[in-house]
Structure formats: structure tokens, C-alpha cells
Amino acid sequence: MGYFLQQTINGLTLGAIYGLVALGYTMVYGIVGMINFAHGEIYMIGAFISLIAFTALGLVGITWVPLAILLVLVIAVLFTAVYGWAVERIAYRPLRRSFRLAPLISAIGMSIFLQNYVQVLQGARTRSLPQMLSGGFTLWETEGFSVQVTFIQICIVILTFCLMGLLYHAVEKTRFGRSQRACEQDMEMAGMTGINVSRTISITFMVGAALAAAAGLMTTLYYGSVDFFIGFLAGVKAFTAAVLGGIGSIPGAMVGGLFIGLVEAYWGGYVSGAYKDVSVFAVLILVLTIRPTGLFGRPHMEKV
Amino acid sequence: MKIQRILTVSIVLLALNTSLVQANDVVVGVAGPATGQYAAFYDQIIHGAKAATEVINAAGGVNGNKVVLDIQDDACDPKQAVAVANKFAAQKPAVVIGHFCSSSAIPASEIYADAGIPMIASAASSPTITERGLANVFRTSGRDDLSAVVAYNAIIKQKLGTKIAIINDKSTYGRGLADNVKAGLNAAGVQEVVFDSLTQGEKDFSTLISKLKFANVDLVFFGGYFAEGGLLVRQAREQGLKATFMGGDGMASSEFASIAGAAGDGFLFTFYPDPRNNPKAADIVKKFRDSGYEPEGYTLYTYAAIQAYAKAAEDAKSFDGNKVSKALHSGTFNTVIGEMKFDKKGDPSTEPFIIYTWEGGKYKPLI
């Protein structure tokens, strides 16, 4: 029982990170109907910026952890949002009137570009950060196995909840949220009613990037190690999570992320660590064959 | 029009002539991961190669010819390694030092065998490299099966643990090492409680660590490289797993210390006897340190590979690949890692591995 609980904690923490990245995929798909394949790289850039910011703050002398985390969060969100905006402007906006496949290919190209961009600027090696926040506490002691929760894991879960709350508030209650929901439903009509569609799309990309930056910050804190290639696998798994939850649905992305994290943890913990990634992609195949609209998605209906 | 024609022809001729290698230079190819996670190791190799080249050129070169290095990147990827090998096969360097990763060295060596180019590996440790009967393959590094022997002997004799977990990273090197350790332990009657693997490039091992904790493991043998090994031990200490960790020579990089931090202390690993402690190597080591570089890891093994090649080429009085390979098989070489010969398979006669432990960011032999 204790072991199951421990793997659940591991899975939820992992899932929180996937969920935040999945939100970016789902929001972009909801509004422009395309998969932003470069989103995994945005997450990787967020992780790098967090690493650099932590190191810089350390040099300046700010070492009190909660303050450092907050400052780094702000810095990472700001810079990564700029990257998100830039990616949209350079790679997607010019292709908005083009055929369906064009922005998709452009996205893949952007992903390769960003990977190599970081590789050239930051070097190909793994960058690491000394442990910022260590220690935790024992949740439960049973049969010789103690269930541990580290402070970082708690931090991650709390931060994810706060960001989800902020996002929910933004989408439901603010003007941007209303414009975004309108554009999701019908972009042309929304444009005709006076909504600045281009600006809404840009802001959606930036919000997605901001959430990915938060996920990147958590990765830097939790694992302390980043390299230019982490965006690829995390991006694909987060995409799986978004599809599982129903692409286009915001609660779906978060639930999908947590689900994928748990699948990985349980499979790795009970069956075999060797095929952990295979289990995640098997879920993707199952979802696409059995219920392509995902858990929370609605089937796309054309009203004639 | 005529002037344009003349200009174009002159530019083309100039371009064809901008090769920096003169016809008489001895080209030594060097292949390894300049990009990717293991670039840190390649750094060691390049430093060793450059230093050896400088010293040899200062003493008059090999058979009177200057040595020039041709450094290529195979990203520790077999496909890219084959591309590099084909490139070398066309350009015909006198010898290739490399490849770093066993998974790259194996396919590349076959291409070199066809092209008649000797290959001297200074780090690749898979036994398969020298087991295929290729006469042009040599190494100054040790083999994983010997590394595994030292590892499991130490585990049994020094009673390093009772509940043992063997983890590998699914690479040719890691899997090979883990399998050999498992075979050795099982043959001695010791059964491991967990045999599992992880994926290279992954960061989250919390699931695996919880599994090890649940099985009450007190010794974890990890066949893999420092990037994953460092993260593994770091996450283990965070979760409260107090087991001793042990690995192979993939841990022998100072980057391990920066990834694992204080959690890396006490991580045991097998590695070649440190050539820096060899009194005969003292002045070469001093030269490195004076230039600001610490010749750790494979640096001096690469240095030795080039020394051996230079002597073999002088013994054979030629640069023909087959003649030099014969000279490498039959000669005795006084290198920075000691006096050595190559056996029939191409393996070195130098002492195999010993056990080191990481402590405070440096490694030292475990007595």
C-alpha cells in the first residue's frame, strides 16, 4: 500500500509537469486548429532560462529559496512568453491562409531550429544546478517502506494548482478569455464582431509558453539537470496527454497530463522500467483508436 | 565575358587548392561525440590527441612527416559514425583514433577494415570490438568483460551488498556491462533482486528509485554513463535510498560531480589504473597541468594510442595500413600508460581495471 502511494506521488508530480506543457498544446489547437510541435522546445527554453536565472540570482546573492523561485518564475515566464510570441509571428502567422499542412511542417522546422539554437548557444552538454531545496518528510511508514514526499514535489503541486486556478480565472472571467473562447468557436464571426483575432492568437501562444516556462522551472528545480534535448520527449508525452484529455479542452489537458504521469509511474513501478515510454505511447494509440476525441473532448459537429 | 570566365576558373582552382593538409602530412583521424551528452569525454580525447601530436611533431614527426589531426563528430550515434567512417575511408587517413562509443566503433571498424585503415580505440570498451577477428582493430582502453570481472569480484569479496540491483541504460556499453556483472554474480551463486533498465536522456527516475527502495536494495550496480548515473544517485538520496552505488568507467568524468553534487560521494566505479600516478608519465602530466588542463579520464589513453601508432609506423617504415597493423601487433611500445603490447585480438597488455570512489568532486582509488 505504501509503495502504491509512493508511486502515485511520483506519478502526480511528473503528471503536473506534463499537464502544464499539455495546456499549451491544447490551447493552441483550440484556437487555430494546429498542433504546435515547437511547444516542447519552448518548455526546454523555459527550463534553460530558469537554470540561468537561478545561477544569476545565486551570484547576486539571493539565496532564500521561496523568493528565488518567485523571481525566477517571473523572469522565465516573461522571456519564454517572448519566445512563444516570436515563434507564432515568424512561423505560423504568415501561413495562416495557407493549406493545412504548411503550419505543421513549419512547426517541425521551428522545433529543430530551436533545439539547435539552444545547442549552439548553451553547448551540447548537460547543465546542472546544485540542489536548491532539499529534504522532505515521511508521509507514512509501513512494512519497512517509508513513503517520502519531498518539499519540491509539494512545491510543484501547489504551483500547478495556482497556475490552473489563474488560467481558469483568465479564460472564464476576463476579456481575453472571452475573446479566446469566441475565436475558438468561430474565428471569422469573432473577427466580425470586433475582436482582434491576431492579438488573441498571439496572447494564447504567449500564455501557453508561460505555462511551459513554469513547467521548465519545475523541471530545473526537481531534477537539477537540463540539456537541449529534453523538449522532444516531454513534448511528445505532453502531446499524448493533450490528446488523451481531449485536444482543445483545458481541463482535459491537465487531467490527461496527470493520467499519463500516473501510467508512467505505475508501469515503471510494477511492470518494468524498460518499457515505460512504450506504455505512454500505447495509451496514445488506444485513445486514438477507441475514443479519438479524448476524455473531455466533444466530437466535432458540422452544423449545416 | 572573358574576364568573368577567367575569374570563375581562378576561383575554382583556388578553392580546390585550399586544403590545409600538404601531401606529405600524416593525417590522424579522431572520431567521437563532439555533440551530445558525452561531449565531455570527447574533450578528454581531443586534448590527449593534440598534446601527443605536438610532442611528436616537435621531435620531427613520424618517419619525417608532420602529424595533422582530422577531428570528426559521430555524436555517439552508429548511423553518424558510419557516415564519418565512410568519409575517412574515402580520404584515407593513416590511422583513426576512436570511436569513443562502442556502438559507433563496431560498425565503423568494419569500414576501416575494408579500407585498410588501422583503428585504435582509446575508450570504447565493448568486448565485441576486438572479438570479430579484424586485424586492424586495436585499443588502449580495457574491455567491459574485464571491468565486469573486477566489479563482481569486488562485490563478492568485499561484500559490498546483499540485496543487489542491476540497472542498465540500454546502450551497447551499459547493457553489456550490466549483463556481464549479472552473469558473474549469478555464476558465484549471488542473485540480484532487481534487474531493470532506464532510458538514456531521461531525467525522471523517481519510479525506479521507489522500486529499488521497496525491494530494500543495498547495492545498485549501474551500467551506463555519468549523466544518468549522477541523476540516479541524486534522486536516490532525495528519496532516502541509502544503497551503495557502483558503476563502470562511464562515471569517470568531472561532470558527474556537478550533476550529482554531494550525493555522488561514495559512488564506486571501475576504471583503468590512473596513468597520472605512473612516475614515467610525470612530465607529460605536468605539461598538461601547466597548460591549465587536468588530464583525467581518457586523455592519457588517447595520448598513448598516438604514441603507439607513431612507433609502429616507424617500425614498419611505412604508412600502409596493413603494414602498420602488423607492426602494432608485433611491437612493444613505451607509452605514457606504461610499456605495452597488443595481443592477437588487439587488446592491450596493460593492467585492467581497479575500483575508484567519488569523493568531494574528485575520484580516488578505493583501497
Interface residues (C-beta under 8 A of the other chain):
Chain A: Y3 Q6 Q7 N10 G11 T13 L14 Q119 G123 A124 R125 T126 S128 P130 Q131 S134 G136 T138 G144 F145 S146 Q148 T150 T219 Y223 G224 S225 D227 F229 I230 L233 E264 A265 G268 G269 S272 G273 A274 K276 D277
Chain B: A34 T35 G36 Q37 A39 A40 I167 K170 D196 S197 L198 T199 G201 E202 K203 D204 S206 T207 L208 S210 K211 K213 F214 N216 A227 G230 L231 R234 Q235 E238 Q239 G240 E255 S258 I259 G261 A262 A263
